[in-house]
Amino acid sequence: MNNSQKTILVTGFMPFPGAPVNPTEMLIKRLPKRLGQHQHGVGYRFDVLPTTWEARKTVTDALRREVQPDAIVHFGVDGTRKDINIESRAVNQAIRVRLDSTGKSPDNPELDPAGKRARSATLPAAPLAVAARLSGARAKVSMNAGTYLCNATLWDSIGSGIPSIFVHVPPLPRTKWDPRPSFAVLENSAVSLLQDLARRLR
């Protein structure tokens, strides 16, 4: 990849308790086929993250340092959502009663005991929500990234100084009457969002 070319790091997550099928893991496998390695002169790096608290440092932080991207888009699933949510804020909290995929909880109830209460996403949430809607999906800006690993990952990426955003997607529909978007719709929304971001980075 050209050293002068800008790069977007795009991540999803592996399954975790309560989400035995994670559509964002599927997204990361599909998006390279849809987007290739670059769009509008901007390169992509796609990775699936472990759903463990330990991986915040051993995998995700190491990945940021290795890739040194110009922007980061994290995708994650939230079983309570019905629409695509572009998260505009991460909070300094880590829920301790919800275990990760290895059965462990975070060490502290705060991500940074000395840190401020919240961090704002550093990529434009509203325009990216508009781009996601171009595929026909329902997408909106949210200020509630939760207190699980999705929130922690956004918190860390914002804190790294790299422009970052988190995209929550709902679980896949279980029946044809389920109003949640199909995987095809989620994929098209992700493609549209990432293409829009690439254009902004040129």
C-alpha positions in Angstrom: 0.0 0.0 0.0 1.3 3.5 -0.9 2.7 5.1 2.2 1.1 8.5 1.1 -2.3 6.8 0.8 -4.7 7.4 3.6 -6.1 4.3 5.3 -9.4 3.4 7.1 -9.3 0.7 9.6 -12.6 -1.2 9.7 -13.4 -3.7 12.4 -16.1 -6.1 13.5 -16.4 -8.4 16.4 -16.5 -12.2 17.0 -19.5 -13.7 18.7 -20.0 -13.2 22.4 -22.5 -14.4 25.1 -26.0 -13.4 24.0 -24.8 -13.0 20.3 -23.8 -16.5 19.0 -24.0 -15.0 15.5 -22.4 -11.6 15.1 -23.3 -10.0 11.8 -20.4 -7.7 12.0 -18.0 -10.6 11.8 -19.8 -11.5 8.6 -19.6 -7.9 7.4 -15.8 -7.9 7.7 -15.6 -11.0 5.6 -17.9 -9.5 2.9 -16.7 -5.9 2.7 -13.4 -6.5 1.0 -15.2 -8.2 -1.8 -17.5 -5.2 -2.2 -15.0 -2.4 -1.6 -11.7 -4.0 -2.7 -8.6 -2.6 -1.0 -9.2 1.0 -1.8 -11.9 3.5 -2.8 -11.3 7.0 -4.1 -7.6 6.7 -3.4 -8.2 5.6 0.2 -7.1 2.2 1.4 -9.0 -0.1 3.7 -7.8 -2.6 6.4 -10.4 -5.1 7.6 -10.1 -7.0 10.9 -12.3 -9.0 13.3 -11.7 -8.3 17.0 -12.0 -10.8 19.8 -14.8 -10.0 22.2 -12.6 -10.0 25.3 -11.6 -7.3 27.7 -8.0 -8.4 27.5 -8.0 -7.9 23.7 -8.4 -4.2 24.1 -4.7 -4.0 24.7 -3.3 -7.2 23.3 -5.2 -7.0 19.9 -7.0 -3.8 19.3 -4.4 -1.4 20.6 -1.7 -3.3 18.8 -3.7 -3.2 15.6 -4.0 0.6 15.8 -0.3 0.9 16.3 0.5 -1.4 13.5 -1.9 0.1 10.9 -1.6 3.7 12.0 -4.8 4.5 10.1 -6.2 7.9 9.3 -9.7 6.9 10.5 -11.3 4.0 12.3 -14.8 2.6 11.8 -15.8 0.0 14.3 -18.9 -2.2 13.7 -20.7 -4.1 16.5 -24.0 -5.7 17.2 -26.5 -4.7 19.9 -29.4 -7.0 20.6 -31.6 -4.1 21.8 -31.3 -2.1 18.5 -33.8 -2.3 15.7 -32.0 0.3 13.4 -28.4 1.1 12.6 -27.0 3.5 15.2 -24.0 5.7 14.6 -22.5 6.3 18.0 -21.4 9.8 18.7 -20.2 9.3 22.3 -18.3 6.8 24.5 -18.7 6.8 28.3 -16.2 6.1 31.0 -18.0 2.9 32.2 -17.5 -0.8 32.0 -20.3 -3.1 33.1 -19.0 -5.8 35.3 -21.9 -8.1 35.4 -21.8 -8.9 31.7 -19.0 -11.4 30.8 -16.9 -11.5 27.7 -16.4 -14.5 25.4 -13.9 -16.0 27.9 -16.2 -15.5 30.9 -14.3 -12.6 32.3 -15.5 -9.2 33.4 -13.6 -5.9 33.3 -11.1 -5.2 36.1 -12.7 -1.8 37.0 -16.2 -0.3 36.6 -14.5 2.6 34.8 -12.4 2.4 31.7 -10.1 5.1 33.0 -10.5 5.9 36.7 -8.7 9.2 36.2 -10.5 10.1 33.0 -13.4 12.3 32.2 -17.0 11.0 32.0 -17.3 10.8 28.3 -15.5 11.2 24.9 -17.1 12.4 21.7 -16.6 10.5 18.5 -14.2 12.2 16.2 -15.7 11.4 12.9 -18.9 13.1 11.7 -21.8 11.0 13.0 -24.7 12.8 11.3 -23.3 12.7 7.7 -22.3 9.1 8.1 -25.9 8.3 9.2 -27.2 10.0 6.0 -24.8 7.9 4.0 -26.0 4.7 5.7 -29.6 5.6 4.9 -28.8 5.8 1.1 -29.2 2.0 1.0 -32.7 2.2 2.3 -31.8 1.2 5.8 -33.0 3.1 8.9 -30.0 4.7 10.5 -29.7 7.4 13.2 -27.2 9.1 15.4 -27.0 7.7 19.0 -25.3 8.9 22.2 -25.6 5.5 23.9 -22.8 3.1 22.9 -23.6 1.1 26.0 -21.1 0.0 28.7 -19.8 -3.2 27.1 -16.9 -3.8 24.7 -18.4 -1.7 21.9 -18.3 1.3 24.1 -14.8 0.5 25.4 -13.4 0.0 22.0 -14.8 3.4 20.8 -13.4 5.0 24.0 -10.0 3.6 23.3 -9.9 4.6 19.7 -11.0 8.2 20.4 -8.4 8.4 23.1 -5.7 7.2 20.6 -6.1 10.5 18.7 -7.2 8.8 15.5 -10.6 10.0 14.1 -13.0 7.3 15.1 -16.7 6.3 15.1 -18.7 3.2 16.1 -21.6 1.8 14.2 -24.1 -0.4 16.1 -26.2 -2.8 14.0 -29.1 -4.8 15.1 -29.2 -8.6 15.1 -30.3 -10.3 11.9 -34.1 -10.8 11.6 -35.4 -14.2 12.7 -38.5 -14.3 10.6 -39.8 -12.6 7.4 -42.0 -10.5 9.7 -39.1 -9.3 11.8 -38.6 -5.5 11.0 -34.9 -5.5 11.6 -32.8 -5.1 8.4 -31.5 -8.1 6.5 -27.8 -8.8 6.2 -27.9 -7.5 2.6 -29.3 -4.2 3.8 -26.7 -3.9 6.5 -23.9 -4.7 4.0 -25.2 -2.1 1.5 -25.4 0.5 4.3 -21.8 -0.3 5.4 -20.5 0.0 1.9 -22.3 3.4 1.4 -21.0 4.7 4.8 -17.4 3.6 4.1 -17.4 5.1 0.5 -18.7 8.4 1.9 -15.9 8.4 4.5 -13.3 7.6 1.9 -14.4 10.6 -0.2 -14.2 12.8 2.9 -10.6 11.7 3.6 -9.2 12.3 0.1 
